[in-house]
């Protein structure tokens, strides 16, 4: 799976840490989305301006997972967030 090069978080999207998880709210639609601890880590890295490939490389250092599996998982999360309007792919 090819990871997108860049993405942005729309201004109307807010996120809050709740324990080890993150809850994301789209103020425009009222939709919300919850992320488990790994998804929350990916979200935090996105908010720091990290590129998807940088996120992959960071998480490869932090978790015992294959390059291919991690890239698929990150890509799947990015696509799901994008489909829900919580991320815009540039």
DOFI-287838 format. One line per field, with one value per atom (N, C-alpha, C): residue number from 0; residue in one letter; atom name; x, y, z. Coordinates in nm, 2 decimals. Last residue first. Example, Ala and Ser with C-alpha at 12.3 -4.5 7.8 and 13.67 -1.06 7.14 Angstrom:
<batis>
resi [1, 1, 1, 0, 0, 0];
resn [S, S, S, A, A, A];
name [N, CA, C, N, CA, C];
c1 [1.28, 1.37, 1.29, 1.32, 1.23, 1.32];
c2 [-0.22, -0.11, 0.00, -0.57, -0.45, -0.33];
c3 [0.71, 0.71, 0.79, 0.78, 0.78, 0.78];
</batis>
This chain:
<batis>
resi [89, 89, 89, 88, 88, 88, 87, 87, 87, 86, 86, 86, 85, 85, 85, 84, 84, 84, 83, 83, 83, 82, 82, 82, 81, 81, 81, 80, 80, 80, 79, 79, 79, 78, 78, 78, 77, 77, 77, 76, 76, 76, 75, 75, 75, 74, 74, 74, 73, 73, 73, 72, 72, 72, 71, 71, 71, 70, 70, 70, 69, 69, 69, 68, 68, 68, 67, 67, 67, 66, 66, 66, 65, 65, 65, 64, 64, 64, 63, 63, 63, 62, 62, 62, 61, 61, 61, 60, 60, 60, 59, 59, 59, 58, 58, 58, 57, 57, 57, 56, 56, 56, 55, 55, 55, 54, 54, 54, 53, 53, 53, 52, 52, 52, 51, 51, 51, 50, 50, 50, 49, 49, 49, 48, 48, 48, 47, 47, 47, 46, 46, 46, 45, 45, 45, 44, 44, 44, 43, 43, 43, 42, 42, 42, 41, 41, 41, 40, 40, 40, 39, 39, 39, 38, 38, 38, 37, 37, 37, 36, 36, 36, 35, 35, 35, 34, 34, 34, 33, 33, 33, 32, 32, 32, 31, 31, 31, 30, 30, 30, 29, 29, 29, 28, 28, 28, 27, 27, 27, 26, 26, 26, 25, 25, 25, 24, 24, 24, 23, 23, 23, 22, 22, 22, 21, 21, 21, 20, 20, 20, 19, 19, 19, 18, 18, 18, 17, 17, 17, 16, 16, 16, 15, 15, 15, 14, 14, 14, 13, 13, 13, 12, 12, 12, 11, 11, 11, 10, 10, 10, 9, 9, 9, 8, 8, 8, 7, 7, 7, 6, 6, 6, 5, 5, 5, 4, 4, 4, 3, 3, 3, 2, 2, 2, 1, 1, 1, 0, 0, 0];
resn [X, X, X, X, X, X, X, X, X, X, X, X, X, X, X, X, X, X, X, X, X, X, X, X, X, X, X, X, X, X, X, X, X, X, X, X, X, X, X, X, X, X, X, X, X, X, X, X, X, X, X, X, X, X, X, X, X, X, X, X, X, X, X, X, X, X, X, X, X, X, X, X, X, X, X, X, X, X, X, X, X, X, X, X, X, X, X, X, X, X, X, X, X, X, X, X, X, X, X, X, X, X, X, X, X, X, X, X, X, X, X, X, X, X, X, X, X, X, X, X, X, X, X, X, X, X, X, X, X, X, X, X, X, X, X, X, X, X, X, X, X, X, X, X, X, X, X, X, X, X, X, X, X, X, X, X, X, X, X, X, X, X, X, X, X, X, X, X, X, X, X, X, X, X, X, X, X, X, X, X, X, X, X, X, X, X, X, X, X, X, X, X, X, X, X, X, X, X, X, X, X, X, X, X, X, X, X, X, X, X, X, X, X, X, X, X, X, X, X, X, X, X, X, X, X, X, X, X, X, X, X, X, X, X, X, X, X, X, X, X, X, X, X, X, X, X, X, X, X, X, X, X, X, X, X, X, X, X, X, X, X, X, X, X, X, X, X, X, X, X];
name [N, CA, C, N, CA, C, N, CA, C, N, CA, C, N, CA, C, N, CA, C, N, CA, C, N, CA, C, N, CA, C, N, CA, C, N, CA, C, N, CA, C, N, CA, C, N, CA, C, N, CA, C, N, CA, C, N, CA, C, N, CA, C, N, CA, C, N, CA, C, N, CA, C, N, CA, C, N, CA, C, N, CA, C, N, CA, C, N, CA, C, N, CA, C, N, CA, C, N, CA, C, N, CA, C, N, CA, C, N, CA, C, N, CA, C, N, CA, C, N, CA, C, N, CA, C, N, CA, C, N, CA, C, N, CA, C, N, CA, C, N, CA, C, N, CA, C, N, CA, C, N, CA, C, N, CA, C, N, CA, C, N, CA, C, N, CA, C, N, CA, C, N, CA, C, N, CA, C, N, CA, C, N, CA, C, N, CA, C, N, CA, C, N, CA, C, N, CA, C, N, CA, C, N, CA, C, N, CA, C, N, CA, C, N, CA, C, N, CA, C, N, CA, C, N, CA, C, N, CA, C, N, CA, C, N, CA, C, N, CA, C, N, CA, C, N, CA, C, N, CA, C, N, CA, C, N, CA, C, N, CA, C, N, CA, C, N, CA, C, N, CA, C, N, CA, C, N, CA, C, N, CA, C, N, CA, C, N, CA, C, N, CA, C, N, CA, C, N, CA, C, N, CA, C, N, CA, C, N, CA, C, N, CA, C];
c1 [-0.36, -0.31, -0.26, -0.64, -0.52, -0.48, -0.77, -0.77, -0.64, -0.95, -0.82, -0.85, -1.21, -1.13, -0.99, -1.39, -1.37, -1.28, -1.41, -1.50, -1.48, -1.21, -1.34, -1.45, -0.99, -1.01, -1.16, -1.00, -1.02, -1.05, -0.96, -1.08, -1.10, -0.70, -0.81, -0.95, -0.55, -0.56, -0.68, -0.59, -0.64, -0.65, -0.46, -0.60, -0.66, -0.20, -0.28, -0.43, -0.13, -0.13, -0.22, -0.15, -0.23, -0.24, 0.04, -0.10, -0.19, 0.27, 0.23, 0.08, 0.27, 0.26, 0.21, 0.32, 0.19, 0.17, 0.57, 0.45, 0.32, 0.74, 0.73, 0.60, 0.60, 0.67, 0.64, 0.66, 0.57, 0.65, 0.69, 0.74, 0.64, 0.74, 0.65, 0.72, 0.92, 0.85, 0.77, 1.03, 1.12, 1.05, 0.80, 0.88, 0.98, 0.72, 0.65, 0.72, 0.90, 0.90, 0.83, 0.83, 0.96, 0.97, 0.56, 0.59, 0.73, 0.60, 0.53, 0.56, 0.74, 0.81, 0.74, 0.53, 0.65, 0.73, 0.35, 0.31, 0.43, 0.52, 0.47, 0.44, 0.42, 0.50, 0.44, 0.29, 0.34, 0.42, 0.18, 0.31, 0.37, -0.04, -0.06, 0.07, 0.07, 0.01, 0.00, 0.13, 0.24, 0.19, -0.13, -0.04, 0.08, -0.22, -0.28, -0.19, -0.05, -0.04, -0.10, -0.14, 0.00, 0.01, -0.40, -0.38, -0.24, -0.36, -0.42, -0.40, -0.26, -0.18, -0.23, -0.49, -0.36, -0.27, -0.78, -0.71, -0.57, -1.00, -0.87, -0.82, -1.33, -1.23, -1.11, -1.51, -1.43, -1.33, -1.81, -1.69, -1.63, -2.00, -1.95, -1.82, -2.07, -2.11, -2.06, -2.00, -2.10, -2.15, -1.83, -1.92, -2.03, -1.66, -1.76, -1.86, -1.57, -1.59, -1.70, -1.35, -1.48, -1.48, -1.19, -1.18, -1.32, -1.02, -1.15, -1.14, -0.77, -0.80, -0.94, -0.64, -0.71, -0.73, -0.55, -0.46, -0.52, -0.75, -0.67, -0.56, -0.82, -0.90, -0.83, -0.74, -0.69, -0.78, -0.93, -0.90, -0.84, -0.96, -0.93, -0.89, -1.16, -1.09, -1.07, -1.20, -1.18, -1.10, -1.21, -1.33, -1.32, -0.97, -0.99, -1.10, -0.85, -0.94, -0.95, -0.52, -0.64, -0.72, -0.37, -0.39, -0.52, -0.09, -0.23, -0.25, 0.13, 0.09, -0.06, 0.15, 0.27, 0.24, 0.00, 0.00, 0.12, 0.16, 0.11, 0.10, 0.06, 0.13, 0.07, 0.08, 0.00, 0.09];
c2 [1.58, 1.68, 1.63, 1.46, 1.42, 1.53, 1.55, 1.58, 1.54, 1.39, 1.42, 1.46, 1.35, 1.39, 1.42, 1.25, 1.39, 1.45, 0.98, 1.04, 1.20, 0.93, 0.90, 0.97, 0.99, 1.07, 1.05, 0.77, 0.91, 1.01, 0.56, 0.57, 0.71, 0.63, 0.62, 0.63, 0.61, 0.73, 0.73, 0.33, 0.43, 0.57, 0.22, 0.19, 0.29, 0.31, 0.34, 0.32, 0.18, 0.32, 0.37, -0.09, -0.04, 0.11, -0.10, -0.13, -0.07, -0.05, 0.04, 0.02, -0.27, -0.13, -0.04, -0.48, -0.47, -0.33, -0.40, -0.42, -0.40, -0.41, -0.29, -0.29, -0.59, -0.58, -0.45, -0.51, -0.53, -0.52, -0.41, -0.53, -0.57, -0.05, -0.17, -0.29, 0.16, 0.14, 0.01, 0.15, 0.15, 0.12, 0.18, 0.06, 0.04, 0.43, 0.32, 0.19, 0.58, 0.60, 0.48, 0.50, 0.47, 0.48, 0.59, 0.45, 0.42, 0.86, 0.79, 0.64, 0.91, 0.93, 0.86, 0.85, 0.76, 0.78, 1.06, 0.92, 0.82, 1.33, 1.26, 1.12, 1.52, 1.41, 1.36, 1.72, 1.75, 1.64, 1.66, 1.71, 1.75, 1.53, 1.66, 1.73, 1.28, 1.36, 1.50, 1.19, 1.22, 1.30, 1.16, 1.26, 1.29, 0.95, 1.08, 1.19, 0.74, 0.79, 0.93, 0.72, 0.75, 0.81, 0.64, 0.77, 0.81, 0.39, 0.49, 0.63, 0.27, 0.28, 0.39, 0.30, 0.36, 0.37, 0.37, 0.29, 0.35, 0.64, 0.57, 0.50, 0.72, 0.69, 0.61, 0.99, 0.87, 0.85, 1.17, 1.15, 1.01, 1.43, 1.29, 1.28, 1.69, 1.62, 1.48, 1.83, 1.73, 1.67, 2.03, 2.06, 1.96, 1.91, 2.00, 2.04, 1.60, 1.69, 1.78, 1.47, 1.52, 1.62, 1.19, 1.30, 1.34, 1.07, 1.09, 1.21, 0.84, 0.98, 0.97, 0.66, 0.67, 0.82, 0.65, 0.62, 0.63, 0.91, 0.79, 0.77, 1.08, 1.02, 0.90, 1.37, 1.25, 1.21, 1.50, 1.50, 1.37, 1.71, 1.58, 1.60, 1.85, 1.86, 1.72, 2.01, 1.88, 1.90, 2.24, 2.20, 2.07, 2.24, 2.33, 2.30, 1.92, 2.03, 2.11, 1.83, 1.81, 1.93, 1.71, 1.81, 1.77, 1.53, 1.54, 1.66, 1.38, 1.48, 1.48, 1.13, 1.21, 1.31, 0.81, 0.95, 1.03, 0.49, 0.60, 0.73, 0.22, 0.34, 0.44, -0.12, 0.00, 0.12];
c3 [0.09, 0.00, -0.13, 0.25, 0.18, 0.08, 0.55, 0.41, 0.35, 0.81, 0.75, 0.60, 0.86, 0.97, 0.93, 0.68, 0.68, 0.79, 0.66, 0.75, 0.76, 0.48, 0.43, 0.53, 0.65, 0.53, 0.48, 0.83, 0.87, 0.76, 0.64, 0.72, 0.77, 0.54, 0.45, 0.53, 0.79, 0.71, 0.62, 0.84, 0.93, 0.86, 0.62, 0.64, 0.74, 0.65, 0.53, 0.55, 0.89, 0.88, 0.76, 0.80, 0.91, 0.91, 0.59, 0.56, 0.67, 0.74, 0.63, 0.60, 0.91, 0.97, 0.86, 0.73, 0.81, 0.86, 0.62, 0.53, 0.61, 0.85, 0.77, 0.69, 1.13, 1.00, 0.93, 1.47, 1.36, 1.23, 1.77, 1.70, 1.59, 1.80, 1.80, 1.72, 1.77, 1.89, 1.91, 1.51, 1.63, 1.76, 1.36, 1.35, 1.46, 1.43, 1.49, 1.47, 1.27, 1.42, 1.48, 1.01, 1.06, 1.21, 1.00, 0.98, 1.04, 1.02, 1.12, 1.12, 0.78, 0.91, 1.02, 0.60, 0.60, 0.73, 0.67, 0.69, 0.69, 0.84, 0.72, 0.75, 1.12, 1.07, 0.94, 1.26, 1.13, 1.06, 1.50, 1.51, 1.37, 1.42, 1.47, 1.49, 1.36, 1.25, 1.30, 1.62, 1.52, 1.41, 1.72, 1.78, 1.69, 1.55, 1.55, 1.60, 1.64, 1.50, 1.49, 1.90, 1.87, 1.73, 1.85, 1.92, 1.90, 1.74, 1.66, 1.72, 1.98, 1.86, 1.77, 2.16, 2.19, 2.07, 1.94, 2.04, 2.07, 1.88, 1.84, 1.96, 1.77, 1.88, 1.82, 1.64, 1.61, 1.72, 1.56, 1.64, 1.61, 1.40, 1.40, 1.49, 1.36, 1.49, 1.50, 1.14, 1.12, 1.25, 1.25, 1.14, 1.13, 1.43, 1.48, 1.37, 1.47, 1.36, 1.40, 1.71, 1.68, 1.56, 1.84, 1.74, 1.71, 2.12, 2.06, 1.97, 2.20, 2.15, 2.09, 2.49, 2.36, 2.33, 2.75, 2.64, 2.50, 2.86, 2.90, 2.80, 2.60, 2.71, 2.75, 2.42, 2.48, 2.60, 2.16, 2.30, 2.34, 1.87, 1.93, 2.08, 1.60, 1.74, 1.79, 1.30, 1.37, 1.49, 1.16, 1.24, 1.31, 1.01, 1.12, 1.21, 0.91, 0.89, 1.02, 0.89, 0.97, 0.96, 0.59, 0.69, 0.77, 0.44, 0.48, 0.58, 0.20, 0.30, 0.32, 0.06, 0.10, 0.21, 0.15, 0.10, 0.14, 0.09, 0.19, 0.12, -0.08, -0.09, 0.01, 0.00, 0.00, 0.00];
</batis>
